[in-house]
Amino acid sequence: MEIKTVGVIGAGTMGSAIAELFAFNGFNVVMKDQNMDLARSGYSGIEKILNDMKRINDEKPEKEIARIENYGIKLSDDQKNAIRKKIGVQVDVNAMLKRISLTDKYSDLSSCDLVIEAAFENQDVKNRIFSDISDLSEHAIIASNTSSLSITEMSSRLKRPENALILHFFNPPYLLPLVEVVPSLYTSDEAKNTAVSLISRMKNHREGMVPVMAKEREGFIVNRLLIPLINSASDLLDSGVASAEDIDTAMKKGAGFPMGPLELADMIGIDVVVDVMEVLERAYGERYKTSVILRRMREANRLGRKTRIGFYKY
Ligand SMILES: NC(=O)c1ccc[n+]([C@@H]2O[C@H](COP(=O)([O-])OP(=O)(O)OC[C@H]3O[C@@H](n4cnc5c(N)ncnc54)[C@H](O)[C@@H]3O)[C@@H](O)[C@H]2O)c1
């Protein structure tokens, strides 16, 4: 099935970035929020992403030219232009923005071939949204970007539950290429294959998008492995085994991590880490027990970068 128009429900952090990703890949996008002010605020977020990416892309060939000339090699104008042509990526901000329209009505999603729900992480909110879009066009694929909620429960609200599945994008999708594709008990092979092949053909501002399949089990792959690692690092700190700096240095220099687990926790947000850990604890029991220090940090509003204090000060 050919997907031309993509609807996105929720214009927050993820919804706006997902809308940007599809516009960047040439799709028409209809982005819906609860009211037009929220939709417009998401649109401003998209403008910012696009302008930042354009600036970074414009700088890339000039940086490469400077890097080569640093070795004492003098490049001709032709050689410089060849580098600009080879590694320069044109980001036409206006053309991409023109592909995105805004709405606060579900009826404007009727022409969409794929709708991605990225509203609040709350089962009742998502169930209600699925009821509200239960009779979208027959062929439309309905996806949720949920990190932890039941797609099987959401899908039971649809006329065609076989068309629904989870597409779990990572923050920020314009730089992180992974999408966990998670079918429900109802999902048809056709919907699954359409989603996997669509994601495989897309790219973000850094590289090609990469789908992986996972079963509908709490945490899927990444959160089930990554969040408990942050939890264990927090326990190490809490029991005085090592300082935050040394824990992060150890994992970067000893295990090749691009970021230490505690720096990463500050970036994700301690509240989000605790929410996911509690989901895992409920699903899998004692061995996923949420670290006490993480709970205390959430109570103290030490949420990481967003409150300018977490494991580190910002
Ligand atoms: N933030 C992340 O790092 C991240 C990563 C992966 C997945 N997710 C998932 O993505 C989803 C969205 O998360 P977020 O961080 O973007 O949240 P957010 O709070 O930034 O945005 C949610 C948006 O949904 C809107 N919304 C709520 N009900 C709506 C409705 N009925 N119709 C239209 N819009 C509605 C809200 O007004 C808000 O703008 C959640 O399910 C979350 O678990 C988040």
The ligand as a Gaussian input file, in Angstrom:
#p B3LYP/6-31G(d) Opt

LIG

0 1
 N        9.447000      12.284000      25.071000
 C       10.125000      11.178000      24.771000
 O       11.359000      11.089000      24.959000
 C        9.409000       9.998000      24.162000
 C       10.153000       9.020000      23.468000
 C        9.464000       7.969000      22.857000
 C        8.088000       7.880000      22.980000
 N        7.403000       8.836000      23.677000
 C        5.932000       8.722000      23.727000
 O        5.386000       9.679000      22.821000
 C        4.107000      10.127000      23.305000
 C        4.130000      11.639000      23.384000
 O        5.134000      12.047000      24.283000
 P        5.663000      13.558000      24.310000
 O        6.889000      13.542000      25.138000
 O        5.680000      14.100000      22.940000
 O        4.467000      14.257000      25.123000
 P        4.082000      15.804000      25.188000
 O        3.403000      15.991000      26.503000
 O        5.250000      16.657000      24.835000
 O        3.001000      15.978000      24.003000
 C        1.741000      15.393000      24.014000
 C        0.832000      16.252000      23.136000
 O       -0.369000      15.536000      22.894000
 C       -1.417000      16.462000      22.892000
 N       -2.709000      15.770000      23.059000
 C       -3.236000      15.227000      24.174000
 N       -4.460000      14.711000      23.879000
 C       -4.699000      14.951000      22.562000
 C       -5.798000      14.694000      21.671000
 N       -6.887000      14.081000      22.086000
 N       -5.673000      15.088000      20.378000
 C       -4.567000      15.711000      19.948000
 N       -3.514000      15.999000      20.745000
 C       -3.581000      15.621000      22.030000
 C       -1.066000      17.412000      24.022000
 O       -1.794000      18.632000      23.946000
 C        0.438000      17.584000      23.792000
 O        0.707000      18.654000      22.919000
 C        3.887000       9.422000      24.632000
 O        3.111000       8.278000      24.388000
 C        5.304000       9.049000      25.073000
 O        5.347000       7.932000      25.919000
 C        8.013000       9.899000      24.262000

